[in-house]
Every structure is written in structure tokens, then in C-alpha cells.
Amino acid sequence: MFRVLLRAATPVFLATLAFASNADAHCFVGQRFLPATLATDDPCVADEMSIPTVSWTKTADVPPANSLDVSVDFAKRITEDFGVTLRENWSHVSQPGSPPRSGFNDFESTFQYQLLKDGPHELALLLGLIVDWGGTGATNAGFGTSFSVLTPTFYFGKGFGELPDTIALARPFAVTGQVGYQIPSSSFDLVAGTPIPQNLVYGGSLQYSMPYLKSSVVDYGLPDFINHLIPLVEAQFTTPAANNFGNSFVTTGTIQPGVIWVGNYFQVGVEAVIPVNGQSGSAIGVMGQVHLYLDDIFPTTVGQPLLGKSTSPTRLPFGG
Amino acid sequence: MRTRMIIAMVPSLLFGAASADAHAFLDHANPRVGNAVRTAPREVTLWFTQDLEPAFSTVAVTDAAGARVDSGKASVGPGDRKVLHIGVKSLAPGTYKVSWRVLSVDTHTTEGTFSFRVGE
């Protein structure tokens, strides 16, 4: 029974690993601010912390299990363009007919390098390597694995601020995305007795920034609370790509509509978690996050890169 | 053990940041962002969410042809370091673009543009 559960949970678990680094971003690109999204990552290195991210979902198991996940992310810039994110996730799963299980997932670290920040075009590109350290989680409870997983990942973000005046109300839109490829350190799971697949993991967000609308397009005099909101839809998918003998080749994933409230020092987000098919979950779940901007809370200490300072202010391109 | 460590970090992060400052966002402006005014303004005023460093904070106003129509000298305050002003020449009816770039007192730089219309 346990092996069946473990086998069924493996694709979902690997997908979780791929999208786990969601703490990385106080992300300004020109006049565009891309918030830290809940399920996927934004395309910037930064000094930030998600404390916590909480999600409740109903798994695709038969019978379905309730899964509660609580995670903490800490993102730190080492240099202006290179950052590391550390992540720990705790899970609690209760399934009818089985004793509840709890435990930590494998510890995860993500190394990211900022390839590009093009302010005038509101474009950001980022390269990353997500490392899930095998053997560091509650393997016996099914929350960790004996093998590690490396996931080289490419991230991007693009604002629509260059749209013409005739469709100026569309300028607050922005998209972010990421594509990664999971490479397990072992090709065969001795516990489950199955090959460990290599997966293509991808996802992104479509977002509409009310702060951008107010400060860059048109100020309608809306209530202050509304002007701090960024409604968005996130999506994340996992498609088995190789070494998947005996496992399902079905793409799993979730669509996550929600909203983020953005403040000066932190943001709060909440999203519905809608499974895209029966293999991805059995009911609509919910995800919430409190995310702290460490570079604003501790601007001269924790909010600075470990090596070197942030780019010094320069004289402005226009006088005054 | 790890849970206790994580819980112990929360209060210091939430309450240990004395006198912190943040990125300066544009809160509102006069003339209002994207709006029209009947009479030409004598100056453009921008209100930000944080105090500004005057030496590194400025604004430019250009007409539809890209020509500068401001006085060339922006100023912060007086009295309120969240406010940035710049005088403008006599503005004919038309659309004008405001480009700003400011440094908040905690050394974060932000920038932005918006337009307003005179007349109509």
C-alpha cells in the first residue's frame, strides 16, 4: 500500500520540488514591479523571505488524502547578480483508512544568476539550478527521497508597458515563466521498485498590476486597498520526459487564480489551486503566503549583497 | 528542532526592523496620472511613499515632440521629503510625458513615466 502511494506521489513530489523556490523576488525592472508569485518563481535574485507559504490540497490518491504543506524560504543575494535560496517544507497527510503522516521534505537550495534586467523593455531573465538534497527529509514517511534531484531552470518576466496608447489599459499586464528539467541523481527507486523519471517542469503567471495602472497609466482615484492589488493566474505543469518506464506519461499540474496585496515591506497572497486533471488532484485547494522584503526591512544589513554593495546611485539621465 | 528555529526567527524579522525604509513608489501626482486638466499647470508635483534623497531625485516633463518643457530644476520638499516638484513653462493644449527617477533615503532607486493632457 505504501509503495503504491509512494509511486503515485512521485510525479507530484518532483513537481513540487521544481516549483518550490518561490521566495526570490523583490523584482523591479524599470518601472515594473513583479511580485513574488506563490506557485512559480519570479525572474529576479533578491533578499526576501516567505514565512510562511501554506497550502491545502486533496491528492489524486484513492481514496483522496488531505495534504497540508507549510514552507519557509529565505533568499539571499551573494553578489548583486547571484543569489541563493534555502527552503524547508513540512507536510502533513491524512488519508481515510491510514494513519496520518507528517514530516519534513528534503532540504532544498536554489542557485540563481541574473542574466538580464532591461528596464526600458521591462524584461528580466534568470538562470537557476534547483538542488533537492536526497536523504535530508522524512524518507520513511514518504516526504523525502534517498536520491537528490538537480533542476536547471530558465526564468523570464516581461511587462507590457510598451503597448501603444490605444490599448494603454493593457500596459499593467505582465507575464512570468519558468522552464526546468529534473535530473535525479539515481535512475531507479529501490523502495518503490520503479524507474525515477526525468521530468520537464514548466509554468508561469499572467498578472495585472493595479499599482502600475495607478502610477504609470491612469489614476482613477480608486480606494487605496485596490491600488495595492495584483490579480493573477498562475499555472504549473510537469510532463515526464525520460526514464519513465512503467509510470504514467500524463502531464499533471494546477491552475491557480488569485490575488497579491503589495505593501512597502511585505506582500500577502492567496490563490485557489485547481487540478488540471484527475492525476493532479481531486478537489480545489488553497494556497496562501506572507512574503517579506528583507531589502526594505533591513536596507543596510541583510538587505545588501554579502559581497559588495548594491549598485551605487548615479547622477540622473535628465538634469534637476 | 528545525520548526522551533523557524518559529524563533519570526518575531525578530517582523518587529526587529527599527526605522526601516523602503522603495519609493509614486503615490499620486498633480496633474493626476493619465488625466486631463482644463488649465495648464505651473508645476508638476509628485508624492512618493518614502522620503527622497534630493541630490539623486528628479523629474523631467516633455511634450509630444520630446522637447523639454520643464524648468530644469526639480526640488524635494520643503517640509515634506516625500514630495518632488518641478516648474513647467506655459503649456499649450496637448499631451505631456513626465519621467521621474528617485532615490529613497535607504538607497533604493525607482523610476517611472506617465502622461497627462492639457485642454480638451
Interface residues (C-beta under 8 A of the other chain):
Chain A: H26 F28 G30 Q31 M49 I51 V72 E88 W90 F104 G119 A168 P211 K214 S215 S216 V217 V218 D219 G221 N264 Y265 L292 Y293 L294 D295 D296 I297 F298 P299 T300 S310 P313 T314 R315 L316 P317 F318 G319 G320
Chain B: R2 T3 I6 M9 V10 L13 L14 A17 A20 D21 A22 H23 F25 L26 D27 H28 A29 R32 V33 G34 N35 T49 Q50 E53 F56 S57 T58 V59 A60 R68 D70 G72 K73 A74 I86 S99 R101 L103 D106 T107 H108 T109 T110 E111 G112 T113 F114
